[in-house]
Amino acid sequence: MANQKSSENQGQQLHHSGTEALEAAQAKQAGADFEWHLGRVTRLGHFEIAGGREVTIIWEEGGVSSQQGDITDEQWEIFKLAFLTTGRIAVLSDQAGEDWMRDYRFLEAVR
């Protein structure tokens, strides 16, 4: 289905028949090198001495990441929402190697 642009706030709406088609369209819109990565938030914390907020994620592709500090208010809200519900998150990233594990530019809580 086609993309629709909102003239007021320049936002976009994507309509597709399934989640895989929607994910592919979002990745294509972000850029050719972007891929989705799924994980589960297992720990949240706040450590004043160690840089503030902390999140630990187990990734479905294998591996575990722990980020301390440098977590924005918006990212923190998504991590909290995920942690309090299914625990699942999705990250859309174009970073190579394991750098995508710390790339929270495109972050979603997932059911």
C-alpha positions as CSV (number, residue, x, y, z in Angstrom):
1,M,0.0,0.0,0.0
2,A,1.1,3.6,-0.4
3,N,2.7,6.0,2.1
4,Q,0.6,8.9,3.1
5,K,2.1,12.2,4.2
6,S,0.4,14.6,6.7
7,S,0.6,18.1,5.5
8,E,0.3,19.6,9.0
9,N,3.3,18.0,10.8
10,Q,5.1,16.3,7.9
11,G,4.7,13.0,9.6
12,Q,4.1,9.8,7.7
13,Q,1.6,7.0,8.0
14,L,2.4,3.6,6.6
15,H,-0.3,1.0,6.0
16,H,0.5,-2.6,5.2
17,S,-1.3,-5.9,5.5
18,G,1.3,-7.6,7.9
19,T,4.0,-6.7,10.4
20,E,6.8,-8.0,8.2
21,A,5.7,-5.8,5.3
22,L,5.5,-2.8,7.6
23,E,8.9,-3.5,9.1
24,A,10.4,-3.8,5.6
25,A,8.8,-0.5,4.5
26,Q,10.1,1.3,7.6
27,A,13.6,0.0,7.1
28,K,13.4,1.0,3.4
29,Q,12.2,4.4,4.3
30,A,15.1,4.8,6.8
31,G,17.7,3.8,4.3
32,A,19.1,0.8,2.5
33,D,21.4,-0.4,5.2
34,F,18.9,-0.3,8.1
35,E,17.9,-3.6,9.7
36,W,15.6,-4.5,12.6
37,H,17.0,-6.1,15.7
38,L,14.8,-7.5,18.5
39,G,15.7,-7.9,22.2
40,R,14.3,-8.2,25.7
41,V,14.9,-5.6,28.4
42,T,15.9,-7.7,31.5
43,R,17.2,-4.9,33.9
44,L,16.6,-1.2,34.5
45,G,18.5,0.8,37.0
46,H,19.7,4.1,38.1
47,F,23.3,4.5,39.3
48,E,24.3,8.1,40.1
49,I,28.0,7.3,40.3
50,A,28.1,5.3,37.1
51,G,26.4,7.8,34.8
52,G,22.7,7.6,35.7
53,R,20.2,5.3,33.9
54,E,21.1,1.8,33.0
55,V,19.4,-0.8,30.8
56,T,20.4,-4.4,30.1
57,I,19.1,-6.1,26.9
58,I,19.3,-9.7,25.8
59,W,19.3,-9.8,22.0
60,E,17.5,-12.5,19.9
61,E,20.5,-12.6,17.5
62,G,22.7,-13.5,20.5
63,G,24.6,-11.3,22.9
64,V,23.8,-9.0,25.8
65,S,24.3,-5.3,26.0
66,S,24.3,-3.0,29.0
67,Q,24.1,0.8,28.6
68,Q,24.9,3.1,31.5
69,G,24.3,6.8,31.0
70,D,23.6,8.6,27.7
71,I,19.9,7.4,27.7
72,T,17.5,10.2,26.7
73,D,14.2,10.7,28.5
74,E,12.3,9.4,25.4
75,Q,14.4,6.3,25.2
76,W,14.0,5.7,29.0
77,E,10.2,5.9,28.6
78,I,10.3,3.3,25.9
79,F,12.6,1.0,27.9
80,K,10.3,1.4,31.0
81,L,7.2,0.6,28.9
82,A,8.8,-2.5,27.5
83,F,10.1,-3.6,30.9
84,L,6.6,-3.2,32.5
85,T,4.8,-5.1,29.7
86,T,6.4,-7.8,27.5
87,G,10.0,-6.7,27.9
88,R,10.4,-6.8,24.1
89,I,12.0,-4.0,22.1
90,A,13.0,-3.4,18.5
91,V,15.9,-1.3,17.2
92,L,16.2,-0.1,13.6
93,S,19.9,0.5,12.9
94,D,22.4,0.9,10.1
95,Q,25.4,0.4,12.4
96,A,28.0,-2.3,11.5
97,G,29.3,-5.1,13.7
98,E,27.8,-5.0,17.2
99,D,27.4,-1.2,17.3
100,W,23.7,-1.6,16.6
101,M,23.3,-2.9,20.1
102,R,23.8,0.7,21.4
103,D,22.0,2.5,18.6
104,Y,18.7,3.7,20.0
105,R,17.9,6.3,17.3
106,F,14.9,4.2,16.2
107,L,13.6,2.4,19.3
108,E,10.2,0.7,19.8
109,A,8.5,-1.3,22.5
110,V,7.0,-4.4,21.0
111,R,4.1,-6.7,22.1
